[in-house]
Amino acid sequence: MKRLLLAAAVPLLLTTVTQPAASAAPPAPCAAVAVPAPPGAKIESVQAAPQPSYCLITVTLTHTGRDHVKVAVALPDTGWTGRLQALGGSAYAAGNFDGLASAAKDGYAAVTTDAGVSLDGLDTSWAVKDGQVDRTLLTNFATRSVHEEAVLGKAVTQRYYQRPISYSYWTGCSTGGRQGYSEAQNYPKDFDGILANAPAVDWTQFAVATLWPQIVMNQSHDFPSTCVLSAFRTAAVQACDAKDGVTNGIVDRPDECSYDPRSLVGTKVVCDGHEFTVTAADAEVMRKIWAGPTDERGRKLWAGLPKGADFTWLAGTQPGPDGTLTAPGFPVAVKWVQSFLEKQPAFDTSKLTYGQYTDLFRQSVREYDAVIGTSDPDLSAFRRAGGKLITFVGANDQLIPPGGTLSYRSQVERTMGGAQRVNDFYRLFLAPGVEHCFGGGGPEPTNALGQLVDWVEHGTAPATLTAASADGKTRDLCPVPRVSRYTGGDPGTASSYRCR
């Protein structure tokens, strides 16, 4: 789970640096610098620690005297390009401290923050105090600390090198993607370029929607085994694989796959020497999970798990204490309900009825959308500021179904004049076969940050994102509304596809 959720460093692994700006020599030795406090905050300390190839300056600040937020800035000893790169977090962790060294090696001054909360992405023990949500820490995690990360990153860098930065960039995936969208929506002048992948936008809906598979199984009293779930996934891929023109084990657009799980009823599957027969109840569970959550009138609330995506995280089952199968639920969703909605860390989500689930979905939006929803489709201020935004989402994202991001993008188009106008500053790319942030069977972007830098600094908008897989297959990803179509030739080569 941690490998999948702690994915904020992925953009660093998928990028190369373009021609750098003029480098500047840092002062010597590595030493703390005086920086002004962001509005509403007080600086508690500034500390410097020499590292093998960079100087690490850590600023600690507070807003109430009880929260203590760390902002860490890595400043290269040599080869600084004049650029700043801010790093986002994952799940309930606000930052990515492990990625600082890599960004500094690439010539960036790099900055991240802990927002005053745990560095463990699955730890929400900070959320509830005396039966109430700690609004200071939630605000830090949701929006404030990312903005302060930008402000302090620029201030520390300017004072350290004795000249201002030339360009500022945001990189993040998952929660880091949501943070990037939050910056574009709320602080449009913080960054010149934002690379925000697999973003958890519409957080207040996403964080409840991904609990849906647990609700379905518990209310249906049917817990399909791993073998049965795998059989449904395999059958869906086989049914829809060739619809994109090439049979390669990848369903390019799972949302357009009409495979009906009822066609597998009666099929026998074998796992670990045991034979299972697919039942009508199993098929109905799978249908509801793929369809996504609905309200009491059957109206769709959110996108479901993509057909062909790994079910393990959102819909996986495991043996309970008595050996019978249970559905533990997606940890991010479980903890959101426990800590932020019920405000009871030990609350048992497995007991929720469909009606209670719908109530929690509405409560989440009502109570927290203004704080962490990240759902505002009006990006006009970001466009006016000259900002550029690139996002890619895996079509097989098994943690944040891509339908949420596609829906948000459609809202932006309706608000801001259509796809062509939006593509002037915001481009969204769908990566067939790719899972959450990385992994899966499809080619992943190889130079997304480099292409963003070219767009920001040279005006070269990416017509495609170059992508490759571990086995050497290549494919260019297309910006929506265009899609990549196979035109003939080697299906493992980018030249065999065109954007249409």
Number of C-alpha atoms within 10 A of each C-alpha: 10 11 6 18 21 24 22 30 25 16 25 21 15 17 17 15 18 14 10 15 15 11 13 16 13 19 12 9 10 18 15 19 16 13 17 12 17 15 8 8 15 16 17 14 13 19 13 18 13 15 14 8 14 21 24 24 25 22 26 19 23 19 17 11 10 10 16 18 24 23 25 27 30 33 33 26 23 15 19 24 22 22 22 29 27 30 32 32 31 28 25 22 26 30 36 24 22 12 22 25 20 15 24 26 19 19 23 28 31 31 34 30 32 24 30 24 25 17 18 14 20 18 16 20 12 14 23 19 12 7 12 14 17 14 13 17 22 22 14 23 25 22 22 18 25 32 20 23 27 26 15 22 29 26 19 27 26 16 15 22 16 13 12 15 19 13 19 24 26 29 26 32 33 28 31 33 28 29 34 35 29 23 23 28 19 18 18 21 19 23 25 24 28 30 24 28 31 29 28 30 27 20 23 25 24 23 23 27 24 30 25 27 28 26 24 25 25 21 15 13 12 17 23 25 19 16 19 24 23 17 18 25 19 15 19 22 22 17 14 22 21 15 13 15 13 18 14 17 16 24 29 30 21 25 17 12 18 11 17 15 21 17 13 19 16 12 12 14 15 12 11 6 7 8 11 16 15 24 18 15 17 23 21 19 25 27 18 17 25 21 17 21 26 19 16 11 6 8 9 13 16 21 24 26 30 27 30 29 27 20 22 16 17 24 28 21 22 16 12 11 8 6 8 10 17 21 22 22 24 22 18 22 20 21 27 21 24 19 22 20 19 18 19 15 19 10 14 13 20 18 13 16 14 18 11 11 23 20 13 19 22 15 16 22 18 12 14 16 17 12 17 21 22 26 22 19 17 16 20 18 15 23 18 11 14 15 23 25 26 26 23 28 29 28 30 32 26 27 25 28 28 27 19 21 23 18 15 17 19 17 16 21 18 14 15 16 10 13 19 14 11 20 19 12 21 23 23 24 24 26 30 25 25 26 26 25 31 26 17 22 18 29 27 31 27 20 20 28 25 16 24 26 27 17 20 22 14 9 11 12 19 18 13 19 23 19 21 19 19 12 10 10 17 23 27 24 28 24 25 19 16 15 19 23 16 19 14 12 12 13 18 18 14 20 15 17 21 18 17 12
